[in-house]
């Protein structure tokens, strides 16, 4: 009898003492994470530990459905073993970050920073910093439209003056970045295997963009890639290109993008828009490449986030300078991550678009603070907005002092109190996100499927890049490899429409199932007679309040989005014949819709839309 009692006592002790290992807490997809950004120093582990202890004591750890964590940065391009060792990645700082996560029992998000911000706030040292080393060769850099390459100190933010090129013809920059990126990710992956409950995810380079200070990139390799890109897109026909662009070139080798320094308009003309689309493609491709690199190491798709700045507060700057609209954050095999600071923290339209494109999404630099000050109530309202739009992870920026942006400091401010109270209030409120895709963890809800395919030209035997694929009324361009992917597709039967300049159109009928990727049979388009099987949609948008054109706002036709240019005009090309609903909207105005019909070989001009306040 005594033995039975003893055994029962031991079992009870093991059960209750072992609660953490049995993990009765909500799973990853059912938890809202608040992970303030924390600067980790290279030489003061004790100081970093004390900083996290202070943060945890001030904010609390949350409960079953809302948890505190932290976000830290690994600058994989300047944490190296130096020139003598070919700048291989030094994991010392990253190991400290992961050790802090274990010691503090705080889940962690790791931002991989080797892009535009990877060289900001660190000493210039080309003997150790791989970015500084590569930037010594101007062929590795973004060029201005006057063919000059500024130094890092030429513009207000030191480190952003000279940026590495994003073109795909520069194999040196790509190879070094991939090697060091994956070296850092391998350390993180090993940590995730040993401590799965502490690993929240990684983000790609913060805010991949073209230079915010000048029009770029006019690097000769970038221009050559642009020529080849257009040559492939138009099937080698310079005549077809000239008709589309309004140019009179004799060959693609004569193609030069517009240069604003010579008074040439970047927007509002076909060539300027095409050049901008190409530069945006370079940004988009760079972000996607990093997601692919992380997947190769073994990080699951649902724990890979992008980290893009989407300046909806300045659409013209976002499109023509940064070239980083929201779709550059929307990737295959990962989830949307964005930066929102100041007024962008209240942009419900942006949050709704992010949620629509990526049900598992996050905000990886988040701070509603303004230089003139922000109230506790305003912070609370901002947090609630992100929560209501199902942001899975938000990273308030920055827990400890940020020297060049002091009003983004959280510690000891009303923002700290708002975060603390919000975590406490939401700690036991049920929360969930939909994590879809092949890497979905057990128990996640999957209600949609995906469609994947590729398009090949019978004439050249090569993939057809940059043309439009239509599934019912949703349009998706093929990527540089001729592939396309539609995500979040409801189960059912769909007709896929293929078309490309100089080719005959085709259709395929496919079936989509929940939780599965439907791979379309490879479509090989035969040469066409020259008769277009698609049409165009053209229109313009005016504000009733000002009587002026509305520039830089998004026009949506079914599931395809196109911004208006600086003159308030928009144009959708390669649109399959049919009836479409156009959705107009702009900040401070009431939305409207129009129904129009598109015919093959014709441009459908929409009635001018005048939005009322």
N, C-alpha and C positions, 0 to 999 in steps of 0.2 A: 504493500500500500504506500509506504513511504517513497519507494522508488517511482511509483506511478505519479505521485504528487510532484516529486522532483523533476521528472521528465516533463510534466505539464508546465511547471514553472519555467523550465528552460525554453520550451517551445514558445510560451508567451513572451518571454524576454526576447527571443530571436525575432519573433514577428514584429513586436512594437519597436524594438531597438533597430530593426532593419528596415524601417519604413522608407528611408531615402533610396535604398537599393531596389525596393519593389516599385518605386516611382508611381504612386497613385495620382500624381499631379496631372493636370491637363497636358495633352500632347502638343507638339510644336505648332501644328496648324490650328490649335484651339487657344493659343495664347497671344496676347498683345504685349509686345516688348518695347520698353523704353530704355534706350541705351545711349546715355550722354557720351559725346566725344571727349576723349581724354588724351592729352599729349603725354606720351611716354618718353622719358629722357634715356639716353644711352648709358649714362654713368651713375645714376642714382636710383637703384631699385628700391631702397628703403624709403626714399621720398615719394616715389610712385605708389608704393604700397600704402603709405600714410594718406596720400591724396585720395585713393580709392576707398580707404576706410572712412575718411571724412564724408565722401559722397554717399556711401552706403548708410552711414549713421544719419545723415541729413534727409535723405530721400526715402529710406525704407526699402525693403526688398519686394514688396507686393504680395500677391496671394496666388490662388490657383490659376486665374485667367489673365492676370496682368503681372509682369515681372520686370524687375530692374536688371539691367546688364550694363555693358559699356562697349564703346567702339574705339578702336585704336588703329593707327596707321603704320603700315610697313612700306617704307620708301625703297623698294627693291632695286632701284637703279643707282642709289647712292649709299646703300648699306652694302659695301663690297670689300673684297680683300685687296683691292688696289690694282694699279697697272701691272705690277710684277706678276700678278695671278690672273691676268686678263679680266679683271673686274668681276670675278665670280661672286655670287651672293654670299654675304656674311649674315647668318641667321641670329646673331647674338641678341639684337633688340627684339626681334620677333619672338624668340624663345622667352625673353623676359615678359612679353605681353601675355603669352600663353601660360606662363608660370603664375602670373598675377591672377589670371582667370581661375586657375585651380586653387590658389591659396585663399582668394577672396570668395570662392564659390559663386562667381558672377559669370553668367553667359556672355560671350564676346562675339562681336562682329569685327572682322579684319578688313580694312580698306587697303587695297593694293594700289599704291600711288607711284607710278612711274611715267605719268603723262605730263600734261601742262603744269600741274601743281607739284610734281615730284622734285622740282628744282627750286621751289620757293621756300624761304625761311631756313635754308641750310647754307653753311659756308661754301663759297665757290672754291672748288678744289679738283681740278681735272686729273689729279693723281689717284683720287679715290671715287669721286662722283662720276659715274658713267655718263650721265647726261651732259655734264660740263665737258667731258672728254670728247663725246661725239659731236657736240656743238662747235668744236674747234674747226671742223670741216663744214663749210657753208653748204656743201652738197647734201648734207644730212639735215638741213634746216628748212623751215618755211621761209619763202621769199616774199617781199612786198611786191606790189604791182609795178614799182619802178625798178625792180630787180635788185634792190638793196636788201641786205640782211642785217638787221639791227643787232646791237649787243643787248645783253640781259638788263643793263642799267639804263637803256634808252627810254623806258616807259615807266609809269608810276610804280607798278608792282615789280620789284626786282626779282628776276627769274622768269618773267613772262615776256620779256622783250624779244628773246631769241628762243624759238620753239622747234622741236624736232618735227620733221616732215611726216605726214601720214600716208604719203603715196606708197603704193605696193611694189614699185620698181626699185626702191632702196632696200636691198636685202640686208645691209649691214645693221641698220636701225632695228628692223623687224627681228632679226636673228638674236641680237643682244637682249631685246625686250622680252622675247618669248623665253629665252633661256633663263633669265633671272626671275621672271614672273613665275615660271613653273617651279623653279627652285624654292621660292617662297611658298607656293601653294602646296608643295610636297610636305613641307613642315606642318602646315595647317591641316592637311589631310591626315597625317599620322596622329596629330592631336585629336582630330575628330573621331578617329577609331577608338582611342582610349577614353575620351571624354565626350561622348555624343550629346549629352544633356547640356554641355557648356558651349558647344559650337553652334552659333546661330547662322553663320554664313559669311561669305566674302562679297566684296564689291569690286567691280572693275575700276580702272583709273578714274579718280574724281574728275568729272567734267571734261571729257574729251571734246576739243573744239578747235576750230581755226582761230588764229590770233584775234583777240578782242580789240586790238589797238590799230590794226591796219588790215587792208584787204590782202588775203593770201589764199592759196599758196601758189606762187608763180615759179617755184623750183622747176628747172628744165625737165626733170624726170616726171614731175606731176603733170606738166603740160603734155609730155609725150604719152603718158597714160591716158589723159583726156582725149587725145587724138585717136588712140587705139580703141578706147571705150566707145567713141562715136562711130568709128569705122565698123566695129562689131555690131553696134546697135542698128546701123543702117545698111548692114549686109555689104559693106564695101562700096556702096553707091554714093558718090559725092553729089550726084544730081538730086537724089532723094534728100540728102542733108541740106543742100542749098535751098530746096523748096521749103523745107520745114523751118529753116533758120533765117531765110531772107538774105542769104549770102551768095557770093559768086566765086567760090573757091575752085581752083583747078584740081586740087587733091587735098586729102586730109592732112598732108604734111604742111600745108599752108595755114592750117587752123591755129589761131591764136585767140585766147580768151579776152574778153573786154578788160580794159585797164582804166579804172576810174581816174588815175592820175593824169590820163590824157583826155579826160572829159567824157569818157565813154560810160554810159549808164549800165549799172550792174543789174538792176531790176526793170521790169516793164517792157522787156524786149526778148525775143526768143533765145538769142545766143546767151544773153546775160542770165536768163533763167536756167538754161541748160548747163552753163558753167557752175551756177550755184547748186543745181541738183547734183552735179558730179562731185563737187566738194563735200556736199552733205553725204553722198554715198561713201566718200573716204572716211568720214567720221563714223558713219554707221558700220562700215566694214571693220574699222579698227576695234570698236566696241564688241562686235560679234566675234572677232578673232580672239579677244581675251576670254570670252565665255567658252569658246572652243578649247582654248589652252587649258582652262580650269577643268573642263569635262574630261580631257585626255588624262589628267592626273587622277581623276576619280571623284571629284566633288559632285554630289548629286545636283541635278538641275534646279530643284526647288530651294537650294541654299546658295545659289549664285544670283547676285543682283547687279544690275548696272548702276551707274552713279552720275547721271547726266544733269546739266543745268538746262532748264527749259524756260527761257525768259519770255513767258506770256505777257509780262509787263512791258516788254519792248520787242514786239514781233519782228520788226524790220531788222534790228540788231541781231536777233536770234537767227534769222534766216540768212541775211547777206554778209554778216561778219562771222558770228560763231558757227553757223551751219549746224545747229544742234537742236532741231525740233524734237518733239516727244517721240517720234518714231525711231530716233537713233537710240533711245533707251529700251525699245521693244525688240527683243532678240529671240532667236531660236535656242532652246535649251537653257533658259534662264528667266529671270523675272525683272520687272521694271523697278529701277531705283532712281530717285531724283533728288535734287537740291532745292529747298524752298527757304528763302530768307525774307524777312520783312513782309511786304504786302502779298508775296506769293504764298505765304502760309494761310491766306484766306481765300485763295483762288479755287472755289468749289468746282468750277468747270475743269480745271487742270486735274484735280483729284478724281473727278468722275471719269475723265478720259483715261487716266492711268488705271483705275479699277476696271473699266470696261475692257481694256487691252490686256490687263494682267491682274487677275483676281488676287494673286499673291504679289504684293508690291510693298515698297517701303520708301521712307524719306531719310536720307543718310547724312544730310546737314539740314538742320531744322531750327530756325529761331525767328520768332515774330518781332524781336526787339528792333527798335528804331533809335537813331541817335538822340532824338528829343525825349525819349522815354516811353515806356509802355506799362499799362496798368495790369494788376493781378487779374482782373476780370477779362481783359483782352487776351492775356495768355491762356486763360482757361477756355475761352471761346475758341481759340485757335486749336488747342489740343483736342477739343471735342469734335471739331470739324474733321481733323485727320482720323480720329477714331470712328466717326460716323461713316467715313468713306473707306473703311476697312483697311487702312494702312497697317500692315502686319508688324513692321518695325519702324519706329521713329528714333532718330539720333539727335537729341538736342545738342546744339553746338554753341559753346564749348564749355565744359565744366570748369577747367582752369583757364587762366588769363590768356587772351589772344591779343598780342601787343599792338597789331596794326588795326584791329577792329574791336576796341575795348567794350563797345556796347553789346557784343555777342558773348560776353562773359556771363555765366549762369550763377556761379557760386555767390551766395549772399544777396541775391536779387529777388524781386517779385516772381521772376520766372522759376526760380528754385522752389518757392513756396507753392506755385501753381502745379509744378510737376509732382511734388511730394503729395499734395492733396489729391491730385488726379489719380496717381498710382493707388493710393489708399482707397479712394471711392470706387475704382473700377476693379479692384483686386479679385473680387468674387463674382463679377458680372460675366456671364457666359459670352464667349467671343470665339469666332471661327473664321477662317479664310478657306477658299477653295484652292487646293494645290493640284493642278492637273499636269499630265505628262507621264512619260515612261518611268520617271524616277519618283513617283508618288509614294509616300510612306504608307504603311499599312493603316487602314481606317480612314484615309482621306476621302472626301466626297468627290466623285468624278461624274459630271453630267454631260460633258462635251467631248468631242473628238477633234482630230486634226486631219488636214489634207496636205500631202506632200507630193511633189512631182518635179519634172525637169523637161526642158524644151530644147530641141536640137534642130539645126538647119540641115535639110537634105543636101543643099547646095555645097555648103562648106564642111559639113560633118561636125561642126562645133556647136557648143551651147549658145543659145540666143539670150543675151543679157539685156535687161532694161526694158523689156516689152511687157504688156499687161496681160494677165490671166484673169478671167472673170468666172466666178462661180455664182450662178444666179445673178444677183445684183451687187456682189462684192468684188472689188477689183484689187489685185495684188501684183506689183511688178516682179519680174524675175531678177534674181541677184546676179552678180558678175559671173557666176558659174552656171547660169541658166536655170537655177533651182527656184522653187517657190514653196511657201508653206502658209496655209490658212489655219489659224488656231481658234479655239473656242467656237467650234462649229457644232451646231445642234445635230443630233443623230437624224439621219434621213437620206433620201436619194437626191443627188445633185448632178447638174450638167456643168461640165467644165468647158469653157470656151477658150480656144487658143488662137492667137493672131500675132503677126509681126510684119513690119514693112517688107514688101517684096516677096511675101509668102501667101499661100492659100490658107484660110482659116480651117480649123478642125474643131470637133467637139468629142467629149467622152462622157459617159454616164457612170458615176461611181456611188458607192454607198458608204456612209459615215456611221461609225458605231461609237458609243460612249466609251471614253477611256482608251481609245485606240487611234493609231495613226494610219489612215488609208493612203497607201502609196499608189499614185496613178501610173498606168503604163507610160513609159517614156514616149513623149509625143515628138515625132519627126515631121516637121513642116516642109512640104514640097514648094518649089518656086511658084510664085503667083504670076498672073497675067498683068499685074500692075494695078488692077482695079481694087480699090480699098474696100475692105470688109468692115471697117470701123468708122466712127465719126468723131466729132469734137463737140464740146460744150463750152460756150463762151458767155461771160456775163460781167456785170459790175454792180458794186454795192455803194449806196449813198446814205449818209446820215441826214435824217429829216431835221435834226437840231441845227446842224452847221451848214447843210447843203453841200458838203464836200464828200469826196470819195472816202471810204473807210479802208485804210491800208493795213495789211498784216494780220487780219483776222481770218479764221478758218471757215471755209465753205465745205459742207459735207454732202456728198451724193451717195446715198445709201451708206456703205461702210468705207468710202474713200474720202480722204481729206485733202484739200488744196488751199494754201493761203492766198489771200488777195495780194496783188503786188502794190508798190507805192502809189499807183494811180487808182487803186480800188478795183482793178480788173482781175479776173481769174479765167483759167482755161484748163479743161480736162481733155487730154488727147487719148487716142486708141480706145474709145468707148464703144462697146458693142451696141448694135441697134436695139432699141427697146424703150420702155417708159421708165423714167427715173424721177424720184423726189429729191429736190434740192433743199437743204436746210441752211438757212442763213442765221447768223448770230454775231453779236459784237458786244463788248463791255458797255453797260449803260444803255442798251437798246433792247427792245422786245424782239424775240426771234420770229422768223417767218419761214414758210415753205412755198415752193413752187413745183408743179408737176410739168415735165417737159418730155418730148419724144426725140430720140436720136435716130438718125438715118445714116446708112453706110455712105461714105464719101462726102458727107455734108457737115457743115458747122452749124450747130443749133445755137442760136443767140437767145439767151434768156431775157425776158423783160427786165429792165433795170429795177433792182430791188431797193426801195427806200425804207430804211428801218426807222421806226418811231422810237422816242425815248421811253 
